[in-house]
Structures are given as C-alpha cells and as structure tokens.
C-alpha cells in the first residue's frame, strides 16, 4: 500500500505517544465523552485530519447519530462509533452507525473505545452485511509494526482511497480464519483430502462424512455459524466464480483456430 515514509513515521510516533495517554485514561476509567475527545485528537495527530474542518458530529434520520464523521472535500469517508475506554467492544455496537451509513451511503465504519480500533466494511444489500477488516489494540501494539501502520495509513488523510481500503479488505478477507474455514469445506478441498487419505491408507472416505467431520469436529462452530462465516463463504464463492471465468477465457484463447475453408475451384484448392 502506498504510504509515504513521512506518514508512516508520524503514525508510529503518535501511536507511541497515545499509548501513554490511553493508559492514563484507562486508569481513570474516563467516560464516553472524554474518550471521543481522545479519538478525535488521534484522528488529527496520527491520521492527519483537521479536527475543525474534517471531523464532525452529525445527526441522521429520526435522531439516529454517530459520534464522529470524517468528511473531506464534502465527501464522507468513514463514520466513527465510540464507546467509553473501559467498555468491551461488541459487533452490536456498530448497528447505530450501520443505520446511519445506510442512509448516507458510507461503506466504512470505525468502532473504537480509544484503545481498540475496529474497521468494518459494509455491503448494502438485504440484509446489510458487514465485514471486520482489522482490529488493533493501540495500547499493546508495536508502534513500528508495518501491518499496523499500513492499516492506520489506509485511513489517514493522505493514504485514504477506495482502492487502498479495498486492497486492505481483500488482503484481510483472504487471510481471515473464516475464509480459510470456508475454503476447507469447498468441494475441491474435500476431494483433495479424500485423495490424500486414500493415497496414504488405501481407505476411501465418503465426501458427506468428511464434510460432516470438518463442520462438527474439526472447524470451530464460530467459523461456520456466524455472520462473518456467511460473509466469508460468499467471498469464497465470488473467488471461485472469478477463477472459473479466468480458466474458461484462458482455455478459449489457447484453443487452435479452425482452418478457413477453401472454396472449390480456387487456386489453393488445386
């Protein structure tokens, strides 16, 4: 991801600074309003936003609101739903932000208690689907970790773009435990496991038995029966369709062209 050295250094330095700020805030068990102030300052100091022009509180339809909206050049980039620093973050906390985002057409939502930062991507269908792109504990993270700097860099004033966030989303989706679990249960993988077991032992396992074994005994239930698992399964199906389409196109381009028929009586036919 194209994040400049200057921006990377700023993010790293500010994470280290805010680790001390957040630790003190956690010790005092500050409330949500004070936590929002710290989050806003982090957006300014670490991510490069102008907190007077680009970070605002905004109300939506029927009084539903989110704590902060980051807007640049009159375009909403992402929403922030904040909780008190001592609160444990839950997926249900983003519901209010999702309702707001659906009305505003904003695809990216941050859930944070100052210490923990989660970025979600929203897909507006029926129902609306959300995907957890990253989760970072600022308090305990290595401020020089390239992956962490890349994640925050993709949200920064300078590094933000739909392409950078979608690239980050694809990377995280592909490597997530939910996606790996979904790939393990595809027909191709099940058949590959059957072949390997047969090669090693001579025993032929029934495909349905193997799928049942994977789903009930090997893969954790949360990786199969959850909103994230459903999203991962849909993502794998999308990848499979794209791979099959590419395979068909390659095969079509590689196929030899049929010879052009030569009309009777032409010089070539003699």
C-alpha positions in Angstrom: 0.0 0.0 0.0 1.5 3.4 -1.0 2.0 5.2 2.3 4.9 7.7 2.4 7.7 7.4 4.9 6.7 10.7 6.4 3.1 9.5 7.1 4.4 6.1 8.4 6.8 7.9 10.8 4.0 10.2 12.0 1.7 7.3 12.7 4.3 5.3 14.5 5.3 8.3 16.7 1.8 9.2 17.6 0.8 5.6 18.5 3.7 5.5 21.0 2.5 8.9 22.4 -1.1 7.8 22.6 -0.2 4.6 24.4 0.7 6.7 27.4 -2.4 8.9 27.0 -4.7 5.9 26.7 -3.1 4.0 29.6 -3.7 7.1 31.9 -7.3 7.4 30.6 -8.0 3.7 31.3 -6.6 4.0 34.8 -9.0 7.0 35.4 -11.9 5.0 33.7 -13.0 8.0 31.7 -16.4 8.1 30.2 -17.6 8.1 26.6 -17.5 11.9 26.0 -13.8 12.1 27.1 -13.0 9.0 25.1 -14.5 10.7 22.0 -12.1 13.7 22.6 -9.1 11.3 22.6 -10.3 9.6 19.5 -10.7 12.9 17.7 -7.2 14.0 18.8 -5.8 10.8 17.4 -7.5 11.3 14.1 -5.8 14.7 14.0 -2.3 13.8 15.3 -1.8 10.3 13.9 -4.0 10.2 10.8 -3.6 13.8 9.7 -7.2 15.1 9.7 -8.2 18.7 10.5 -10.4 18.2 13.5 -12.1 21.6 13.0 -12.9 21.1 9.3 -12.9 17.4 8.6 -14.1 15.7 11.8 -17.6 16.4 13.0 -20.5 15.1 14.9 -23.6 14.7 12.7 -27.2 13.6 13.1 -29.1 11.4 10.7 -32.7 10.5 10.1 -35.1 10.1 13.1 -32.4 11.3 15.5 -30.0 8.4 14.9 -26.5 9.7 15.1 -22.9 8.6 15.2 -20.2 10.1 17.3 -17.9 11.4 14.5 -18.0 11.6 10.8 -14.8 12.2 8.8 -15.5 14.3 5.7 -13.0 15.6 3.2 -14.0 17.8 0.2 -17.7 17.4 1.1 -17.4 13.6 0.8 -17.9 11.4 3.9 -15.0 9.0 4.2 -15.9 6.9 7.2 -18.0 7.0 10.4 -16.9 6.5 14.0 -18.9 4.9 16.7 -17.2 5.5 20.1 -17.5 3.8 23.4 -16.0 4.5 26.8 -12.4 3.3 27.1 -13.4 0.7 29.7 -16.2 -0.7 27.5 -15.7 -4.1 25.7 -16.4 -3.6 22.0 -19.2 -5.7 20.5 -20.4 -6.1 16.9 -23.8 -5.0 18.1 -22.3 -1.6 18.9 -22.0 -0.8 15.2 -25.7 -1.2 14.5 -26.4 2.5 15.0 -23.5 3.5 12.7 -24.7 1.0 10.1 -28.2 2.5 10.2 -26.7 5.9 9.6 -24.3 4.7 6.9 -27.2 3.0 5.1 -28.9 6.4 4.8 -25.7 8.2 3.8 -24.2 5.5 1.5 -20.9 5.4 3.5 -19.3 2.0 3.3 -16.7 2.2 6.1 -17.3 2.4 9.8 -14.9 2.5 12.7 -15.8 1.2 16.1 -13.4 2.4 18.9 -13.1 2.8 22.6 -9.8 4.7 22.0 -7.6 1.8 22.8 -9.2 -0.8 20.5 -9.9 0.2 16.9 -12.1 -1.9 14.5 -12.7 -1.1 10.9 -15.8 -2.5 9.2 -16.8 -2.6 5.5 -20.5 -2.5 4.7 -22.2 -4.0 1.7 -25.6 -2.6 1.2 -27.9 -5.4 0.3 -30.9 -7.0 2.1 -29.8 -7.5 4.8 -26.8 -5.2 5.0 -23.6 -7.2 5.5 -20.6 -6.1 7.5 -17.0 -7.4 7.4 -14.4 -6.8 10.0 -11.4 -5.6 8.1 -9.0 -5.1 11.0 -8.9 -4.9 14.8 -6.0 -3.1 16.5 -5.3 -2.7 20.2 -3.3 0.6 20.3 -2.4 0.0 24.0 -0.5 -3.2 23.4 0.6 -3.0 19.7 4.1 -2.5 18.4 4.1 1.1 17.2 6.6 0.1 14.4 4.7 -2.9 13.2 4.3 -2.5 9.4 0.9 -4.1 9.2 -0.5 -1.8 11.9 1.0 1.3 10.2 -0.5 0.1 6.9 -3.9 -0.3 8.5 -4.0 3.1 10.0 -2.3 4.5 6.9 -5.2 3.4 4.8 -7.5 5.5 6.9 -5.1 8.5 7.1 -5.8 11.8 5.4 -3.0 11.2 2.9 -3.4 7.4 2.4 -7.1 7.1 2.2 -8.7 6.0 -1.1 -11.3 3.4 -2.1 -8.5 1.4 -3.8 -6.3 1.4 -0.7 -9.2 0.3 1.5 -10.5 -2.3 -0.9 -6.9 -3.7 -1.2 -6.7 -3.9 2.5 -10.2 -5.5 2.7 -9.2 -8.1 0.1 -6.0 -8.9 2.0 -7.8 -9.3 5.3 -10.7 -11.3 3.8 -8.4 -13.7 2.0 -6.3 -14.4 5.1 -9.1 -14.5 7.7 -9.8 -17.6 9.7 -13.4 -17.5 8.4 -12.2 -17.6 4.8 -9.7 -20.4 5.4 -12.5 -22.4 7.1 -14.8 -21.8 4.1 -12.1 -22.9 1.7 -11.5 -26.1 3.7 -15.1 -27.1 3.1 -15.2 -26.5 -0.7 -15.8 -29.5 -3.0 -12.3 -29.2 -4.4 -10.6 -29.3 -0.9 -12.8 -32.1 0.3 -11.9 -34.1 -2.8 -8.2 -33.3 -2.3 -8.4 -34.6 1.3 -10.2 -37.8 0.2 -7.4 -38.4 -2.4 -4.6 -37.9 0.1 -6.3 -40.2 2.7 -6.7 -42.8 0.0 -3.1 -42.4 -1.1 -1.8 -42.8 2.4 -4.1 -45.6 3.7 -6.0 -47.0 0.8 -9.2 -46.1 2.6 -11.9 -44.3 0.7 -13.7 -41.7 2.8 -17.3 -40.7 1.9 -17.4 -37.0 0.9 -20.5 -36.3 3.0 -18.8 -37.9 6.0 -15.7 -35.8 5.5 -17.8 -32.6 5.3 -19.6 -33.5 8.5 -16.3 -34.2 10.2 -14.9 -30.9 9.2 -18.0 -29.0 10.3 -18.7 -30.8 13.5 -15.4 -32.0 14.9 -12.5 -30.0 13.3 -13.6 -26.5 12.4 -14.8 -24.3 15.3 -18.5 -23.6 15.3 -18.0 -19.8 15.2 -16.2 -20.2 11.9 -19.2 -21.9 10.4 -22.3 -20.5 12.1 -21.8 -16.7 12.3 -22.3 -13.6 10.2 -18.6 -13.5 9.5 -18.7 -17.1 8.3 -21.6 -16.4 5.9 -19.7 -13.4 4.5 -16.5 -15.5 4.1 -18.5 -18.2 2.3 -19.9 -15.6 -0.1 -16.4 -14.2 -0.6 -15.0 -17.7 -1.5 -17.8 -18.3 -3.9 -17.0 -15.0 -5.6 -13.3 -16.0 -5.9 -14.3 -19.4 -7.3 -16.5 -17.8 -10.0 -13.7 -15.4 -10.9 -11.2 -18.2 -11.1 -13.5 -20.3 -13.3 -14.2 -17.4 -15.6 -10.5 -16.8 -16.0 -9.9 -20.5 -16.6 -12.5 -20.6 -19.4 -11.1 -17.4 -21.0 -7.6 -18.8 -21.0 -8.8 -22.1 -22.5 -10.7 -20.2 -25.2 -7.6 -18.1 -26.1 -5.3 -21.2 -26.2 -7.6 -23.3 -28.4 -6.3 -23.5 -32.0 -8.3 -21.6 -34.6 -10.2 -23.7 -37.1 -8.7 -23.6 -40.6 -10.5 -21.3 -43.0 -12.4 -23.4 -45.6 -11.1 -23.1 -49.1 -13.7 -22.7 -51.8 -13.7 -25.3 -54.6 -12.1 -24.1 -57.8 -9.9 -21.6 -56.1 -6.1 -21.6 -56.8 -5.4 -23.0 -53.3 -7.7 -26.0 -53.9 -5.8 -27.1 -57.0 
